[in-house]
Every structure is written in C-alpha cells, then in structure tokens.
Amino acid sequence: MDNEKQMLKDISMIDFVLVDLMLYLDTHPYDRNAMEYYNHYNRIKNRMEKEFSMKYYPLNKNMADSTKEWRWGMAPLPWEGGCR
C-alpha cells in the first residue's frame, strides 16, 4: 500500500472512532473522559487531514489553500477509483 492510501486509511479509522464517540456522547453528554477522548482524537484527525492535504490534495473545500496553486480538483474522481 502506498503512503497516500495508507494515510487515507488512517484518517478513516480515526474518523470511525470519532463517530463512535459522538454516538456515545449523544447518550452520555456528561462523561468527561469520553469528551477528552473525542477532543484528543479530533485534534489528531485535523492534524492528519492537514498533513494529507499539504502532501497530496485537499480532502474538503476548507483545506483548499489557493495561495500557491489550486489543488481542489487534483483528487481522483469516483469513476477513477477515488471513493474506495
């Protein structure tokens, strides 16, 4: 697996953890440990997404930094295998 695909896989794993924690927090809104876990993993995911966006292409429009070059359209399209 190349580095780009590994980074996307790692980001999706962290995203899964965040969704799971959000669902838990919906039913346990006062659990401080869960909130700390959520904030911790959210910071990790943001850092990973920023690193990926700088190295390859932006993952969302908020990461499309247009100061150097417009890279928003560089991501593979779904019919090119981009949504695997």
HTML snippet that shows the backbone in 3Dmol.js (N, CA, C, O; Angstrom):
<script src="https://3Dmol.org/build/3Dmol-min.js"></script>
<div id="view" style="width:600px;height:400px;position:relative"></div>
<script>
const pdb = `
ATOM      1  N   MET A   1       0.856  -1.176   0.000  1.00  0.00           N
ATOM      2  CA  MET A   1       0.000   0.000   0.000  1.00  0.00           C
ATOM      3  C   MET A   1       0.898   1.234   0.000  1.00  0.00           C
ATOM      4  O   MET A   1       1.809   1.350   0.820  1.00  0.00           O
ATOM      5  N   ASP A   2       0.634   2.150  -0.925  1.00  0.00           N
ATOM      6  CA  ASP A   2       1.451   3.356  -0.966  1.00  0.00           C
ATOM      7  C   ASP A   2       1.063   4.304   0.169  1.00  0.00           C
ATOM      8  O   ASP A   2       0.037   4.125   0.825  1.00  0.00           O
ATOM      9  N   ASN A   3       1.899   5.307   0.381  1.00  0.00           N
ATOM     10  CA  ASN A   3       1.735   6.217   1.513  1.00  0.00           C
ATOM     11  C   ASN A   3       0.412   6.979   1.453  1.00  0.00           C
ATOM     12  O   ASN A   3      -0.231   7.176   2.484  1.00  0.00           O
ATOM     13  N   GLU A   4       0.000   7.410   0.264  1.00  0.00           N
ATOM     14  CA  GLU A   4      -1.260   8.146   0.132  1.00  0.00           C
ATOM     15  C   GLU A   4      -2.437   7.304   0.606  1.00  0.00           C
ATOM     16  O   GLU A   4      -3.274   7.777   1.375  1.00  0.00           O
ATOM     17  N   LYS A   5      -2.501   6.067   0.152  1.00  0.00           N
ATOM     18  CA  LYS A   5      -3.607   5.191   0.551  1.00  0.00           C
ATOM     19  C   LYS A   5      -3.548   4.851   2.042  1.00  0.00           C
ATOM     20  O   LYS A   5      -4.584   4.746   2.699  1.00  0.00           O
ATOM     21  N   GLN A   6      -2.349   4.683   2.564  1.00  0.00           N
ATOM     22  CA  GLN A   6      -2.209   4.395   3.993  1.00  0.00           C
ATOM     23  C   GLN A   6      -2.684   5.576   4.828  1.00  0.00           C
ATOM     24  O   GLN A   6      -3.360   5.393   5.840  1.00  0.00           O
ATOM     25  N   MET A   7      -2.332   6.784   4.406  1.00  0.00           N
ATOM     26  CA  MET A   7      -2.770   7.972   5.135  1.00  0.00           C
ATOM     27  C   MET A   7      -4.294   8.096   5.111  1.00  0.00           C
ATOM     28  O   MET A   7      -4.906   8.415   6.130  1.00  0.00           O
ATOM     29  N   LEU A   8      -4.911   7.843   3.946  1.00  0.00           N
ATOM     30  CA  LEU A   8      -6.373   7.894   3.859  1.00  0.00           C
ATOM     31  C   LEU A   8      -7.015   6.839   4.745  1.00  0.00           C
ATOM     32  O   LEU A   8      -8.042   7.091   5.376  1.00  0.00           O
ATOM     33  N   LYS A   9      -6.415   5.666   4.792  1.00  0.00           N
ATOM     34  CA  LYS A   9      -6.938   4.595   5.650  1.00  0.00           C
ATOM     35  C   LYS A   9      -6.854   4.999   7.124  1.00  0.00           C
ATOM     36  O   LYS A   9      -7.801   4.793   7.883  1.00  0.00           O
ATOM     37  N   ASP A  10      -5.724   5.573   7.520  1.00  0.00           N
ATOM     38  CA  ASP A  10      -5.554   6.004   8.910  1.00  0.00           C
ATOM     39  C   ASP A  10      -6.553   7.101   9.278  1.00  0.00           C
ATOM     40  O   ASP A  10      -7.109   7.092  10.376  1.00  0.00           O
ATOM     41  N   ILE A  11      -6.779   8.041   8.367  1.00  0.00           N
ATOM     42  CA  ILE A  11      -7.748   9.110   8.614  1.00  0.00           C
ATOM     43  C   ILE A  11      -9.146   8.527   8.769  1.00  0.00           C
ATOM     44  O   ILE A  11      -9.903   8.955   9.640  1.00  0.00           O
ATOM     45  N   SER A  12      -9.495   7.549   7.928  1.00  0.00           N
ATOM     46  CA  SER A  12     -10.834   6.962   8.027  1.00  0.00           C
ATOM     47  C   SER A  12     -10.998   6.173   9.319  1.00  0.00           C
ATOM     48  O   SER A  12     -12.097   6.118   9.871  1.00  0.00           O
ATOM     49  N   MET A  13      -9.923   5.559   9.811  1.00  0.00           N
ATOM     50  CA  MET A  13     -10.016   4.836  11.085  1.00  0.00           C
ATOM     51  C   MET A  13     -10.265   5.800  12.241  1.00  0.00           C
ATOM     52  O   MET A  13     -11.086   5.530  13.117  1.00  0.00           O
ATOM     53  N   ILE A  14      -9.554   6.922  12.240  1.00  0.00           N
ATOM     54  CA  ILE A  14      -9.755   7.931  13.288  1.00  0.00           C
ATOM     55  C   ILE A  14     -11.171   8.514  13.184  1.00  0.00           C
ATOM     56  O   ILE A  14     -11.818   8.772  14.199  1.00  0.00           O
ATOM     57  N   ASP A  15     -11.637   8.714  11.962  1.00  0.00           N
ATOM     58  CA  ASP A  15     -12.985   9.234  11.757  1.00  0.00           C
ATOM     59  C   ASP A  15     -14.029   8.273  12.327  1.00  0.00           C
ATOM     60  O   ASP A  15     -15.018   8.712  12.914  1.00  0.00           O
ATOM     61  N   PHE A  16     -13.816   6.968  12.158  1.00  0.00           N
ATOM     62  CA  PHE A  16     -14.724   5.977  12.722  1.00  0.00           C
ATOM     63  C   PHE A  16     -14.764   6.089  14.250  1.00  0.00           C
ATOM     64  O   PHE A  16     -15.834   6.029  14.856  1.00  0.00           O
ATOM     65  N   VAL A  17     -13.607   6.250  14.853  1.00  0.00           N
ATOM     66  CA  VAL A  17     -13.536   6.409  16.312  1.00  0.00           C
ATOM     67  C   VAL A  17     -14.329   7.645  16.734  1.00  0.00           C
ATOM     68  O   VAL A  17     -15.065   7.607  17.720  1.00  0.00           O
ATOM     69  N   LEU A  18     -14.178   8.740  15.987  1.00  0.00           N
ATOM     70  CA  LEU A  18     -14.897   9.968  16.331  1.00  0.00           C
ATOM     71  C   LEU A  18     -16.408   9.807  16.218  1.00  0.00           C
ATOM     72  O   LEU A  18     -17.148  10.295  17.072  1.00  0.00           O
ATOM     73  N   VAL A  19     -16.870   9.129  15.174  1.00  0.00           N
ATOM     74  CA  VAL A  19     -18.313   8.895  15.018  1.00  0.00           C
ATOM     75  C   VAL A  19     -18.825   8.047  16.182  1.00  0.00           C
ATOM     76  O   VAL A  19     -19.886   8.322  16.742  1.00  0.00           O
ATOM     77  N   ASP A  20     -18.075   7.032  16.531  1.00  0.00           N
ATOM     78  CA  ASP A  20     -18.469   6.177  17.649  1.00  0.00           C
ATOM     79  C   ASP A  20     -18.532   6.973  18.960  1.00  0.00           C
ATOM     80  O   ASP A  20     -19.465   6.807  19.745  1.00  0.00           O
ATOM     81  N   LEU A  21     -17.554   7.822  19.188  1.00  0.00           N
ATOM     82  CA  LEU A  21     -17.559   8.655  20.395  1.00  0.00           C
ATOM     83  C   LEU A  21     -18.715   9.662  20.378  1.00  0.00           C
ATOM     84  O   LEU A  21     -19.312   9.937  21.419  1.00  0.00           O
ATOM     85  N   MET A  22     -19.031  10.211  19.199  1.00  0.00           N
ATOM     86  CA  MET A  22     -20.169  11.143  19.117  1.00  0.00           C
ATOM     87  C   MET A  22     -21.473  10.438  19.470  1.00  0.00           C
ATOM     88  O   MET A  22     -22.308  10.990  20.186  1.00  0.00           O
ATOM     89  N   LEU A  23     -21.645   9.224  18.968  1.00  0.00           N
ATOM     90  CA  LEU A  23     -22.861   8.470  19.296  1.00  0.00           C
ATOM     91  C   LEU A  23     -22.944   8.194  20.792  1.00  0.00           C
ATOM     92  O   LEU A  23     -24.013   8.303  21.392  1.00  0.00           O
ATOM     93  N   TYR A  24     -21.815   7.839  21.387  1.00  0.00           N
ATOM     94  CA  TYR A  24     -21.784   7.604  22.832  1.00  0.00           C
ATOM     95  C   TYR A  24     -22.120   8.888  23.582  1.00  0.00           C
ATOM     96  O   TYR A  24     -22.902   8.873  24.532  1.00  0.00           O
ATOM     97  N   LEU A  25     -21.523  10.004  23.148  1.00  0.00           N
ATOM     98  CA  LEU A  25     -21.758  11.275  23.838  1.00  0.00           C
ATOM     99  C   LEU A  25     -23.196  11.767  23.677  1.00  0.00           C
ATOM    100  O   LEU A  25     -23.679  12.541  24.504  1.00  0.00           O
ATOM    101  N   ASP A  26     -23.878  11.332  22.632  1.00  0.00           N
ATOM    102  CA  ASP A  26     -25.295  11.678  22.482  1.00  0.00           C
ATOM    103  C   ASP A  26     -26.122  11.136  23.636  1.00  0.00           C
ATOM    104  O   ASP A  26     -27.106  11.752  24.043  1.00  0.00           O
ATOM    105  N   THR A  27     -25.727   9.995  24.157  1.00  0.00           N
ATOM    106  CA  THR A  27     -26.476   9.374  25.257  1.00  0.00           C
ATOM    107  C   THR A  27     -25.800   9.562  26.612  1.00  0.00           C
ATOM    108  O   THR A  27     -26.406   9.284  27.647  1.00  0.00           O
ATOM    109  N   HIS A  28     -24.559  10.029  26.617  1.00  0.00           N
ATOM    110  CA  HIS A  28     -23.810  10.256  27.860  1.00  0.00           C
ATOM    111  C   HIS A  28     -23.118  11.627  27.780  1.00  0.00           C
ATOM    112  O   HIS A  28     -21.890  11.699  27.778  1.00  0.00           O
ATOM    113  N   PRO A  29     -23.894  12.700  27.716  1.00  0.00           N
ATOM    114  CA  PRO A  29     -23.312  14.025  27.453  1.00  0.00           C
ATOM    115  C   PRO A  29     -22.429  14.586  28.572  1.00  0.00           C
ATOM    116  O   PRO A  29     -21.740  15.584  28.361  1.00  0.00           O
ATOM    117  N   TYR A  30     -22.435  13.976  29.739  1.00  0.00           N
ATOM    118  CA  TYR A  30     -21.635  14.496  30.855  1.00  0.00           C
ATOM    119  C   TYR A  30     -20.416  13.644  31.158  1.00  0.00           C
ATOM    120  O   TYR A  30     -19.763  13.849  32.182  1.00  0.00           O
ATOM    121  N   ASP A  31     -20.099  12.703  30.302  1.00  0.00           N
ATOM    122  CA  ASP A  31     -18.940  11.833  30.504  1.00  0.00           C
ATOM    123  C   ASP A  31     -17.677  12.598  30.100  1.00  0.00           C
ATOM    124  O   ASP A  31     -17.368  12.716  28.914  1.00  0.00           O
ATOM    125  N   ARG A  32     -16.963  13.109  31.081  1.00  0.00           N
ATOM    126  CA  ARG A  32     -15.767  13.934  30.828  1.00  0.00           C
ATOM    127  C   ARG A  32     -14.669  13.145  30.129  1.00  0.00           C
ATOM    128  O   ARG A  32     -13.978  13.680  29.262  1.00  0.00           O
ATOM    129  N   ASN A  33     -14.500  11.870  30.498  1.00  0.00           N
ATOM    130  CA  ASN A  33     -13.460  11.063  29.854  1.00  0.00           C
ATOM    131  C   ASN A  33     -13.748  10.898  28.367  1.00  0.00           C
ATOM    132  O   ASN A  33     -12.839  10.998  27.543  1.00  0.00           O
ATOM    133  N   ALA A  34     -14.992  10.649  28.026  1.00  0.00           N
ATOM    134  CA  ALA A  34     -15.356  10.490  26.620  1.00  0.00           C
ATOM    135  C   ALA A  34     -15.141  11.792  25.862  1.00  0.00           C
ATOM    136  O   ALA A  34     -14.698  11.777  24.714  1.00  0.00           O
ATOM    137  N   MET A  35     -15.455  12.928  26.501  1.00  0.00           N
ATOM    138  CA  MET A  35     -15.233  14.221  25.852  1.00  0.00           C
ATOM    139  C   MET A  35     -13.744  14.472  25.625  1.00  0.00           C
ATOM    140  O   MET A  35     -13.352  15.017  24.593  1.00  0.00           O
ATOM    141  N   GLU A  36     -12.914  14.073  26.593  1.00  0.00           N
ATOM    142  CA  GLU A  36     -11.470  14.232  26.431  1.00  0.00           C
ATOM    143  C   GLU A  36     -10.948  13.335  25.310  1.00  0.00           C
ATOM    144  O   GLU A  36     -10.110  13.757  24.514  1.00  0.00           O
ATOM    145  N   TYR A  37     -11.444  12.096  25.247  1.00  0.00           N
ATOM    146  CA  TYR A  37     -11.069  11.208  24.147  1.00  0.00           C
ATOM    147  C   TYR A  37     -11.474  11.814  22.811  1.00  0.00           C
ATOM    148  O   TYR A  37     -10.690  11.819  21.862  1.00  0.00           O
ATOM    149  N   TYR A  38     -12.698  12.323  22.741  1.00  0.00           N
ATOM    150  CA  TYR A  38     -13.180  12.917  21.496  1.00  0.00           C
ATOM    151  C   TYR A  38     -12.278  14.076  21.073  1.00  0.00           C
ATOM    152  O   TYR A  38     -11.852  14.139  19.920  1.00  0.00           O
ATOM    153  N   ASN A  39     -11.988  14.982  21.986  1.00  0.00           N
ATOM    154  CA  ASN A  39     -11.143  16.141  21.663  1.00  0.00           C
ATOM    155  C   ASN A  39      -9.742  15.708  21.239  1.00  0.00           C
ATOM    156  O   ASN A  39      -9.163  16.280  20.315  1.00  0.00           O
ATOM    157  N   HIS A  40      -9.202  14.695  21.918  1.00  0.00           N
ATOM    158  CA  HIS A  40      -7.874  14.179  21.583  1.00  0.00           C
ATOM    159  C   HIS A  40      -7.846  13.630  20.156  1.00  0.00           C
ATOM    160  O   HIS A  40      -6.976  13.994  19.364  1.00  0.00           O
ATOM    161  N   TYR A  41      -8.794  12.758  19.834  1.00  0.00           N
ATOM    162  CA  TYR A  41      -8.808  12.152  18.507  1.00  0.00           C
ATOM    163  C   TYR A  41      -9.208  13.153  17.419  1.00  0.00           C
ATOM    164  O   TYR A  41      -8.794  13.012  16.268  1.00  0.00           O
ATOM    165  N   ASN A  42      -9.989  14.136  17.767  1.00  0.00           N
ATOM    166  CA  ASN A  42     -10.347  15.176  16.806  1.00  0.00           C
ATOM    167  C   ASN A  42      -9.116  16.000  16.429  1.00  0.00           C
ATOM    168  O   ASN A  42      -8.929  16.350  15.263  1.00  0.00           O
ATOM    169  N   ARG A  43      -8.285  16.306  17.414  1.00  0.00           N
ATOM    170  CA  ARG A  43      -7.037  17.026  17.122  1.00  0.00           C
ATOM    171  C   ARG A  43      -6.123  16.184  16.232  1.00  0.00           C
ATOM    172  O   ARG A  43      -5.511  16.706  15.300  1.00  0.00           O
ATOM    173  N   ILE A  44      -6.031  14.903  16.513  1.00  0.00           N
ATOM    174  CA  ILE A  44      -5.204  14.005  15.692  1.00  0.00           C
ATOM    175  C   ILE A  44      -5.725  13.981  14.263  1.00  0.00           C
ATOM    176  O   ILE A  44      -4.946  14.095  13.316  1.00  0.00           O
ATOM    177  N   LYS A  45      -7.034  13.832  14.099  1.00  0.00           N
ATOM    178  CA  LYS A  45      -7.620  13.779  12.751  1.00  0.00           C
ATOM    179  C   LYS A  45      -7.371  15.078  11.999  1.00  0.00           C
ATOM    180  O   LYS A  45      -7.007  15.046  10.824  1.00  0.00           O
ATOM    181  N   ASN A  46      -7.561  16.223  12.653  1.00  0.00           N
ATOM    182  CA  ASN A  46      -7.317  17.509  11.997  1.00  0.00           C
ATOM    183  C   ASN A  46      -5.870  17.632  11.538  1.00  0.00           C
ATOM    184  O   ASN A  46      -5.599  18.121  10.441  1.00  0.00           O
ATOM    185  N   ARG A  47      -4.947  17.187  12.379  1.00  0.00           N
ATOM    186  CA  ARG A  47      -3.531  17.239  12.031  1.00  0.00           C
ATOM    187  C   ARG A  47      -3.229  16.314  10.843  1.00  0.00           C
ATOM    188  O   ARG A  47      -2.488  16.686   9.933  1.00  0.00           O
ATOM    189  N   MET A  48      -3.812  15.101  10.859  1.00  0.00           N
ATOM    190  CA  MET A  48      -3.601  14.149   9.769  1.00  0.00           C
ATOM    191  C   MET A  48      -4.195  14.664   8.457  1.00  0.00           C
ATOM    192  O   MET A  48      -3.571  14.530   7.404  1.00  0.00           O
ATOM    193  N   GLU A  49      -5.390  15.249   8.510  1.00  0.00           N
ATOM    194  CA  GLU A  49      -6.016  15.792   7.304  1.00  0.00           C
ATOM    195  C   GLU A  49      -5.206  16.957   6.734  1.00  0.00           C
ATOM    196  O   GLU A  49      -5.054  17.074   5.518  1.00  0.00           O
ATOM    197  N   LYS A  50      -4.694  17.807   7.604  1.00  0.00           N
ATOM    198  CA  LYS A  50      -3.889  18.934   7.146  1.00  0.00           C
ATOM    199  C   LYS A  50      -2.610  18.434   6.479  1.00  0.00           C
ATOM    200  O   LYS A  50      -2.219  18.931   5.423  1.00  0.00           O
ATOM    201  N   GLU A  51      -1.964  17.451   7.098  1.00  0.00           N
ATOM    202  CA  GLU A  51      -0.750  16.879   6.517  1.00  0.00           C
ATOM    203  C   GLU A  51      -1.044  16.241   5.155  1.00  0.00           C
ATOM    204  O   GLU A  51      -0.297  16.438   4.197  1.00  0.00           O
ATOM    205  N   PHE A  52      -2.127  15.483   5.078  1.00  0.00           N
ATOM    206  CA  PHE A  52      -2.500  14.850   3.815  1.00  0.00           C
ATOM    207  C   PHE A  52      -2.784  15.900   2.754  1.00  0.00           C
ATOM    208  O   PHE A  52      -2.327  15.771   1.618  1.00  0.00           O
ATOM    209  N   SER A  53      -3.527  16.931   3.106  1.00  0.00           N
ATOM    210  CA  SER A  53      -3.898  17.981   2.156  1.00  0.00           C
ATOM    211  C   SER A  53      -2.680  18.725   1.629  1.00  0.00           C
ATOM    212  O   SER A  53      -2.646  19.108   0.459  1.00  0.00           O
ATOM    213  N   MET A  54      -1.696  18.930   2.466  1.00  0.00           N
ATOM    214  CA  MET A  54      -0.483  19.607   2.025  1.00  0.00           C
ATOM    215  C   MET A  54       0.345  18.706   1.110  1.00  0.00           C
ATOM    216  O   MET A  54       0.985  19.184   0.174  1.00  0.00           O
ATOM    217  N   LYS A  55       0.328  17.410   1.385  1.00  0.00           N
ATOM    218  CA  LYS A  55       1.166  16.474   0.631  1.00  0.00           C
ATOM    219  C   LYS A  55       0.528  16.025  -0.683  1.00  0.00           C
ATOM    220  O   LYS A  55       1.229  15.853  -1.681  1.00  0.00           O
ATOM    221  N   TYR A  56      -0.805  15.832  -0.696  1.00  0.00           N
ATOM    222  CA  TYR A  56      -1.467  15.269  -1.870  1.00  0.00           C
ATOM    223  C   TYR A  56      -2.519  16.213  -2.451  1.00  0.00           C
ATOM    224  O   TYR A  56      -2.263  16.876  -3.456  1.00  0.00           O
ATOM    225  N   TYR A  57      -3.686  16.279  -1.840  1.00  0.00           N
ATOM    226  CA  TYR A  57      -4.776  17.137  -2.303  1.00  0.00           C
ATOM    227  C   TYR A  57      -5.726  17.373  -1.135  1.00  0.00           C
ATOM    228  O   TYR A  57      -5.784  16.563  -0.210  1.00  0.00           O
ATOM    229  N   PRO A  58      -6.470  18.476  -1.170  1.00  0.00           N
ATOM    230  CA  PRO A  58      -7.376  18.784  -0.059  1.00  0.00           C
ATOM    231  C   PRO A  58      -8.517  17.768   0.031  1.00  0.00           C
ATOM    232  O   PRO A  58      -9.049  17.322  -0.985  1.00  0.00           O
ATOM    233  N   LEU A  59      -8.875  17.419   1.243  1.00  0.00           N
ATOM    234  CA  LEU A  59      -9.957  16.456   1.476  1.00  0.00           C
ATOM    235  C   LEU A  59     -11.321  17.129   1.561  1.00  0.00           C
ATOM    236  O   LEU A  59     -12.346  16.463   1.411  1.00  0.00           O
ATOM    237  N   ASN A  60     -11.349  18.418   1.795  1.00  0.00           N
ATOM    238  CA  ASN A  60     -12.599  19.177   1.756  1.00  0.00           C
ATOM    239  C   ASN A  60     -12.287  20.596   1.319  1.00  0.00           C
ATOM    240  O   ASN A  60     -11.126  21.002   1.296  1.00  0.00           O
ATOM    241  N   LYS A  61     -13.308  21.341   0.975  1.00  0.00           N
ATOM    242  CA  LYS A  61     -13.088  22.672   0.414  1.00  0.00           C
ATOM    243  C   LYS A  61     -12.427  23.632   1.390  1.00  0.00           C
ATOM    244  O   LYS A  61     -11.794  24.597   0.962  1.00  0.00           O
ATOM    245  N   ASN A  62     -12.555  23.393   2.680  1.00  0.00           N
ATOM    246  CA  ASN A  62     -11.921  24.265   3.661  1.00  0.00           C
ATOM    247  C   ASN A  62     -10.405  24.109   3.678  1.00  0.00           C
ATOM    248  O   ASN A  62      -9.695  24.971   4.196  1.00  0.00           O
ATOM    249  N   MET A  63      -9.914  23.018   3.116  1.00  0.00           N
ATOM    250  CA  MET A  63      -8.474  22.780   3.073  1.00  0.00           C
ATOM    251  C   MET A  63      -7.866  23.135   1.728  1.00  0.00           C
ATOM    252  O   MET A  63      -6.688  22.869   1.490  1.00  0.00           O
ATOM    253  N   ALA A  64      -8.647  23.725   0.856  1.00  0.00           N
ATOM    254  CA  ALA A  64      -8.161  24.100  -0.471  1.00  0.00           C
ATOM    255  C   ALA A  64      -7.430  25.432  -0.369  1.00  0.00           C
ATOM    256  O   ALA A  64      -8.022  26.489  -0.584  1.00  0.00           O
ATOM    257  N   ASP A  65      -6.157  25.381  -0.045  1.00  0.00           N
ATOM    258  CA  ASP A  65      -5.327  26.579   0.091  1.00  0.00           C
ATOM    259  C   ASP A  65      -4.968  27.083  -1.299  1.00  0.00           C
ATOM    260  O   ASP A  65      -4.234  26.419  -2.031  1.00  0.00           O
ATOM    261  N   SER A  66      -5.472  28.234  -1.660  1.00  0.00           N
ATOM    262  CA  SER A  66      -5.257  28.749  -3.010  1.00  0.00           C
ATOM    263  C   SER A  66      -4.120  29.757  -3.081  1.00  0.00           C
ATOM    264  O   SER A  66      -4.002  30.469  -4.078  1.00  0.00           O
ATOM    265  N   THR A  67      -3.291  29.836  -2.068  1.00  0.00           N
ATOM    266  CA  THR A  67      -2.201  30.813  -2.092  1.00  0.00           C
ATOM    267  C   THR A  67      -1.071  30.384  -3.020  1.00  0.00           C
ATOM    268  O   THR A  67      -0.387  31.241  -3.579  1.00  0.00           O
ATOM    269  N   LYS A  68      -0.854  29.084  -3.199  1.00  0.00           N
ATOM    270  CA  LYS A  68       0.237  28.598  -4.046  1.00  0.00           C
ATOM    271  C   LYS A  68      -0.282  28.113  -5.387  1.00  0.00           C
ATOM    272  O   LYS A  68       0.165  28.573  -6.438  1.00  0.00           O
ATOM    273  N   GLU A  69      -1.221  27.189  -5.348  1.00  0.00           N
ATOM    274  CA  GLU A  69      -1.839  26.654  -6.564  1.00  0.00           C
ATOM    275  C   GLU A  69      -3.196  26.066  -6.186  1.00  0.00           C
ATOM    276  O   GLU A  69      -3.407  25.654  -5.046  1.00  0.00           O
ATOM    277  N   TRP A  70      -4.095  26.033  -7.134  1.00  0.00           N
ATOM    278  CA  TRP A  70      -5.435  25.498  -6.877  1.00  0.00           C
ATOM    279  C   TRP A  70      -5.386  23.987  -7.013  1.00  0.00           C
ATOM    280  O   TRP A  70      -5.249  23.471  -8.122  1.00  0.00           O
ATOM    281  N   ARG A  71      -5.499  23.261  -5.886  1.00  0.00           N
ATOM    282  CA  ARG A  71      -5.344  21.817  -5.878  1.00  0.00           C
ATOM    283  C   ARG A  71      -6.647  21.077  -5.604  1.00  0.00           C
ATOM    284  O   ARG A  71      -6.649  19.852  -5.482  1.00  0.00           O
ATOM    285  N   TRP A  72      -7.749  21.804  -5.507  1.00  0.00           N
ATOM    286  CA  TRP A  72      -9.024  21.165  -5.171  1.00  0.00           C
ATOM    287  C   TRP A  72      -9.398  20.082  -6.177  1.00  0.00           C
ATOM    288  O   TRP A  72      -9.931  19.043  -5.787  1.00  0.00           O
ATOM    289  N   GLY A  73      -9.135  20.297  -7.440  1.00  0.00           N
ATOM    290  CA  GLY A  73      -9.508  19.341  -8.473  1.00  0.00           C
ATOM    291  C   GLY A  73      -8.509  18.216  -8.687  1.00  0.00           C
ATOM    292  O   GLY A  73      -8.652  17.457  -9.645  1.00  0.00           O
ATOM    293  N   MET A  74      -7.503  18.081  -7.830  1.00  0.00           N
ATOM    294  CA  MET A  74      -6.469  17.066  -8.016  1.00  0.00           C
ATOM    295  C   MET A  74      -6.857  15.696  -7.468  1.00  0.00           C
ATOM    296  O   MET A  74      -6.213  14.700  -7.796  1.00  0.00           O
ATOM    297  N   ALA A  75      -7.886  15.630  -6.648  1.00  0.00           N
ATOM    298  CA  ALA A  75      -8.310  14.351  -6.067  1.00  0.00           C
ATOM    299  C   ALA A  75      -8.891  13.452  -7.144  1.00  0.00           C
ATOM    300  O   ALA A  75      -9.553  13.940  -8.061  1.00  0.00           O
ATOM    301  N   PRO A  76      -8.658  12.140  -7.053  1.00  0.00           N
ATOM    302  CA  PRO A  76      -9.262  11.243  -8.042  1.00  0.00           C
ATOM    303  C   PRO A  76     -10.785  11.247  -7.915  1.00  0.00           C
ATOM    304  O   PRO A  76     -11.325  11.262  -6.809  1.00  0.00           O
ATOM    305  N   LEU A  77     -11.454  11.234  -9.039  1.00  0.00           N
ATOM    306  CA  LEU A  77     -12.916  11.234  -9.068  1.00  0.00           C
ATOM    307  C   LEU A  77     -13.441   9.830  -8.808  1.00  0.00           C
ATOM    308  O   LEU A  77     -12.708   8.858  -8.989  1.00  0.00           O
ATOM    309  N   PRO A  78     -14.698   9.704  -8.387  1.00  0.00           N
ATOM    310  CA  PRO A  78     -15.235   8.378  -8.063  1.00  0.00           C
ATOM    311  C   PRO A  78     -15.072   7.363  -9.195  1.00  0.00           C
ATOM    312  O   PRO A  78     -14.767   6.199  -8.936  1.00  0.00           O
ATOM    313  N   TRP A  79     -15.272   7.789 -10.444  1.00  0.00           N
ATOM    314  CA  TRP A  79     -15.142   6.855 -11.566  1.00  0.00           C
ATOM    315  C   TRP A  79     -13.693   6.542 -11.897  1.00  0.00           C
ATOM    316  O   TRP A  79     -13.400   5.702 -12.747  1.00  0.00           O
ATOM    317  N   GLU A  80     -12.781   7.242 -11.202  1.00  0.00           N
ATOM    318  CA  GLU A  80     -11.363   6.950 -11.347  1.00  0.00           C
ATOM    319  C   GLU A  80     -10.841   6.114 -10.174  1.00  0.00           C
ATOM    320  O   GLU A  80      -9.636   5.900 -10.044  1.00  0.00           O
ATOM    321  N   GLY A  81     -11.751   5.647  -9.329  1.00  0.00           N
ATOM    322  CA  GLY A  81     -11.370   4.848  -8.168  1.00  0.00           C
ATOM    323  C   GLY A  81     -11.114   5.654  -6.926  1.00  0.00           C
ATOM    324  O   GLY A  81     -10.485   5.151  -5.995  1.00  0.00           O
ATOM    325  N   GLY A  82     -11.579   6.896  -6.872  1.00  0.00           N
ATOM    326  CA  GLY A  82     -11.313   7.777  -5.742  1.00  0.00           C
ATOM    327  C   GLY A  82     -12.129   7.529  -4.497  1.00  0.00           C
ATOM    328  O   GLY A  82     -11.817   8.096  -3.450  1.00  0.00           O
ATOM    329  N   CYS A  83     -13.153   6.715  -4.561  1.00  0.00           N
ATOM    330  CA  CYS A  83     -14.028   6.515  -3.395  1.00  0.00           C
ATOM    331  C   CYS A  83     -13.959   5.070  -2.885  1.00  0.00           C
ATOM    332  O   CYS A  83     -14.979   4.495  -2.505  1.00  0.00           O
ATOM    333  N   ARG A  84     -12.818   4.517  -2.880  1.00  0.00           N
ATOM    334  CA  ARG A  84     -12.696   3.132  -2.409  1.00  0.00           C
ATOM    335  C   ARG A  84     -12.468   3.066  -0.942  1.00  0.00           C
ATOM    336  O   ARG A  84     -12.343   1.975  -0.386  1.00  0.00           O
TER     337      ARG A  84
END
`;
const viewer = $3Dmol.createViewer("view");
viewer.addModel(pdb, "pdb");
viewer.setStyle({}, {cartoon: {color: "spectrum"}});
viewer.zoomTo();
viewer.render();
</script>
